[in-house]
Amino acid sequence: MIDRDTLLRAICASPDDDAPRLAFADRLDEHGDPHLAEFIRVQIELARLPTGQRPGHPLAEREQQLFARHGSWKHVIGHELQTTYLDLNCFDRGFHHVWRGESFHFARLAKDWWRYGPIDLAMIGFGLPKCAELKYAETAAAHPLLRHLRTVRLLGRELTGKWVEAFLGQTGGCAWRRLELMSNRLTDATCTFLARSHLAASSCELHIDSNRVTGAGRQALNEVFGDRLVDRSAVS
């Protein structure tokens, strides 16, 4: 039987491949965790169905039944390294795929990030003044996990344009599908930076929710991102 860490590395290296996930489920059966093993297999089978066929499908009902027993799971990956509640929406094909924490937590994230499992969404918070310190932006931008993410969400009242610029200025090699900037301190200057950043030439969607952005800032973004811009700002 392949050891746990080898399987985790394989899952993280090929997140779209079901084979290492199924091998991990086999290992769970061998180590007395059959309900989590079945949960992985059920979620994989559900993911293979067309989206419209999933609600009401017997597999969806079984998924709920198995998740209701998560208190008995012994080897759930990723969650035990975070301070978040188990939420079914945070699982994808059997594994916790969301990382949550403040910016300084992300900056200090261990380099052996694969121990968290196949994380593809990072929710980086800015709830304290400490979070906006630029040293965390520079350290976070160098973390190898960023290159494996599909969605990056930066959110909180302390998120500033300077932090965004310091962070994105060093992440040119990342191929994110979606960047969300949720704050009330982003301005037109941030929009100008984003319009000139490496994201402009990528396929990344940009989601903003910023109450200091004016029509000029939106126009600068819209000219570059077009329908890749999702603007939920309330102030015009």
Legacy VTK file of the C-alpha trace (Angstrom):
# vtk DataFile Version 3.0
C-alpha trace
ASCII
DATASET POLYDATA
POINTS 236 float
0.000 0.000 0.000
1.372 3.409 -0.997
1.940 5.659 2.017
-0.368 8.586 2.819
2.043 11.417 2.000
2.952 9.956 -1.387
-0.726 9.737 -2.292
-1.375 13.280 -1.104
1.469 14.599 -3.224
0.082 12.733 -6.219
-3.410 14.163 -5.653
-2.058 17.704 -5.393
0.218 17.279 -8.405
-2.695 16.062 -10.586
-5.856 17.520 -9.034
-8.033 16.665 -12.045
-7.055 12.984 -11.972
-9.421 10.745 -10.008
-7.031 7.785 -9.812
-4.907 8.985 -6.847
-8.060 10.031 -4.996
-9.512 6.562 -5.450
-6.229 5.039 -4.324
-6.442 7.189 -1.201
-9.980 5.877 -0.612
-8.640 2.312 -0.854
-6.043 3.213 1.757
-8.761 4.565 4.059
-10.563 1.220 3.862
-7.349 -0.448 5.004
-7.049 1.994 7.933
-10.543 1.745 9.340
-12.212 4.780 7.764
-14.786 3.223 5.373
-17.320 6.072 5.525
-14.798 8.694 4.442
-13.583 6.284 1.758
-17.124 5.913 0.442
-17.640 9.695 0.638
-14.662 10.213 -1.682
-15.978 7.657 -4.169
-19.520 9.076 -4.069
-18.339 12.654 -4.657
-16.189 11.502 -7.580
-19.160 9.731 -9.149
-21.374 12.778 -8.595
-18.794 15.031 -10.243
-18.905 12.828 -13.341
-22.635 13.442 -13.771
-23.991 16.404 -15.755
-24.668 19.252 -13.336
-28.409 19.167 -13.946
-28.641 15.498 -12.986
-27.020 15.830 -9.563
-29.864 17.307 -7.474
-32.205 14.519 -6.394
-29.865 11.783 -7.589
-29.485 8.813 -5.176
-25.754 9.576 -4.973
-26.527 13.100 -3.721
-28.668 11.627 -0.966
-25.883 9.211 -0.049
-23.406 12.087 -0.033
-25.537 13.872 2.567
-25.824 10.714 4.661
-22.081 10.168 4.664
-21.312 13.795 5.442
-23.703 13.650 8.393
-21.318 11.051 9.834
-18.195 13.194 9.432
-17.756 13.181 13.191
-16.622 9.568 12.854
-14.099 10.281 10.082
-10.572 9.615 11.294
-8.366 10.759 8.435
-10.018 13.802 6.825
-7.320 15.806 5.044
-6.680 19.502 5.417
-9.375 20.510 7.853
-7.396 19.549 10.937
-4.702 22.067 9.917
-7.172 24.941 9.803
-9.535 26.675 12.196
-12.638 26.245 10.055
-15.815 24.251 10.470
-16.448 21.287 8.223
-18.766 22.410 5.445
-19.939 20.159 2.628
-19.499 23.028 0.166
-15.779 23.050 0.956
-15.327 19.508 -0.369
-14.607 18.631 -3.971
-14.365 15.003 -5.077
-13.781 13.884 -1.510
-11.233 16.418 -0.318
-11.334 19.746 1.479
-10.334 22.217 -1.253
-10.610 25.576 0.564
-8.011 27.376 2.685
-9.210 30.161 5.008
-7.160 32.492 7.157
-5.754 35.984 7.641
-3.016 37.325 5.378
-0.286 36.752 7.959
-1.465 33.149 8.380
-1.091 32.591 4.655
2.341 34.209 4.643
3.431 31.761 7.325
1.865 28.738 5.672
4.230 25.787 5.710
5.963 25.060 2.420
4.714 21.469 2.548
1.285 22.853 1.656
0.241 19.539 0.092
-0.542 18.326 3.616
-3.688 20.461 3.346
-4.813 18.468 0.337
-5.720 19.726 -3.155
-6.493 23.332 -2.227
-7.736 25.367 -5.203
-9.452 28.245 -3.386
-7.655 30.524 -0.919
-9.738 32.976 1.103
-7.200 35.423 2.510
-8.679 37.741 5.113
-7.910 41.304 6.171
-9.806 41.765 9.393
-7.023 43.410 11.411
-4.673 46.342 10.699
-1.770 43.904 11.020
-3.040 42.070 7.922
-2.279 45.050 5.654
1.449 45.074 6.423
3.280 44.843 3.100
5.787 42.295 4.378
2.990 39.735 4.355
2.129 40.551 0.742
5.685 39.852 -0.365
5.949 36.598 1.599
2.511 35.392 0.514
3.284 36.098 -3.150
6.260 33.743 -2.986
4.298 30.796 -1.612
4.240 27.798 -3.995
0.593 27.052 -3.244
-0.419 30.104 -5.300
0.542 28.339 -8.512
-1.963 25.580 -7.765
-4.940 27.810 -7.000
-7.869 28.452 -9.303
-9.492 31.147 -7.194
-7.935 33.745 -4.883
-10.256 35.769 -2.678
-8.850 38.787 -0.805
-11.455 40.193 1.533
-11.818 42.444 4.543
-11.983 46.036 5.648
-8.182 46.328 5.974
-7.392 45.264 2.396
-5.614 48.155 0.661
-4.556 48.940 -2.873
-0.909 48.952 -1.808
-1.228 45.389 -0.505
-2.906 44.262 -3.735
-0.145 45.855 -5.810
2.663 44.386 -3.708
1.029 40.950 -3.887
0.106 40.852 -7.572
3.370 42.422 -8.654
5.126 39.136 -7.863
2.578 36.548 -8.999
2.999 36.697 -12.767
3.493 32.950 -13.108
0.128 32.077 -11.567
-2.737 30.976 -13.805
-5.759 31.760 -11.663
-9.235 31.499 -13.110
-10.710 34.060 -10.748
-9.499 36.850 -8.480
-11.943 38.416 -6.021
-11.165 41.709 -4.302
-13.684 42.404 -1.571
-12.941 45.601 0.346
-14.066 49.167 0.864
-10.601 50.687 0.506
-9.779 49.989 -3.128
-9.652 53.049 -5.374
-9.247 54.118 -8.985
-5.477 53.889 -8.547
-5.914 50.171 -7.818
-8.038 49.837 -10.946
-5.303 51.447 -13.035
-2.753 49.018 -11.623
-5.007 46.024 -12.305
-5.618 47.165 -15.877
-1.850 47.146 -16.470
-1.091 43.967 -14.517
-0.359 40.495 -15.860
-4.006 39.595 -15.204
-5.104 41.804 -18.084
-3.523 39.478 -20.632
-4.731 36.311 -18.915
-8.105 34.553 -18.908
-8.655 35.347 -15.222
-12.001 36.809 -14.154
-11.785 39.839 -11.886
-14.491 40.339 -9.256
-14.608 43.617 -7.362
-16.755 44.964 -4.571
-15.201 48.353 -3.809
-17.085 51.417 -2.631
-14.408 53.951 -3.564
-14.177 53.059 -7.233
-15.627 55.703 -9.553
-16.835 55.461 -13.114
-13.319 56.195 -14.373
-11.908 53.249 -12.441
-14.583 50.917 -13.726
-14.035 52.102 -17.270
-10.290 51.416 -17.033
-11.005 47.859 -15.921
-13.833 47.271 -18.365
-11.711 48.318 -21.336
-9.191 45.603 -20.513
-11.206 42.834 -18.848
-14.491 43.235 -20.719
-16.892 40.444 -19.770
-14.225 39.030 -17.436
-15.001 41.883 -15.046
-17.708 41.266 -12.445
-18.431 44.598 -10.754
-20.690 44.579 -7.712
-19.683 48.028 -6.501
-22.578 49.983 -5.111
-21.224 53.518 -5.551
-21.047 55.177 -8.963
LINES 1 237
236 0 1 2 3 4 5 6 7 8 9 10 11 12 13 14 15 16 17 18 19 20 21 22 23 24 25 26 27 28 29 30 31 32 33 34 35 36 37 38 39 40 41 42 43 44 45 46 47 48 49 50 51 52 53 54 55 56 57 58 59 60 61 62 63 64 65 66 67 68 69 70 71 72 73 74 75 76 77 78 79 80 81 82 83 84 85 86 87 88 89 90 91 92 93 94 95 96 97 98 99 100 101 102 103 104 105 106 107 108 109 110 111 112 113 114 115 116 117 118 119 120 121 122 123 124 125 126 127 128 129 130 131 132 133 134 135 136 137 138 139 140 141 142 143 144 145 146 147 148 149 150 151 152 153 154 155 156 157 158 159 160 161 162 163 164 165 166 167 168 169 170 171 172 173 174 175 176 177 178 179 180 181 182 183 184 185 186 187 188 189 190 191 192 193 194 195 196 197 198 199 200 201 202 203 204 205 206 207 208 209 210 211 212 213 214 215 216 217 218 219 220 221 222 223 224 225 226 227 228 229 230 231 232 233 234 235
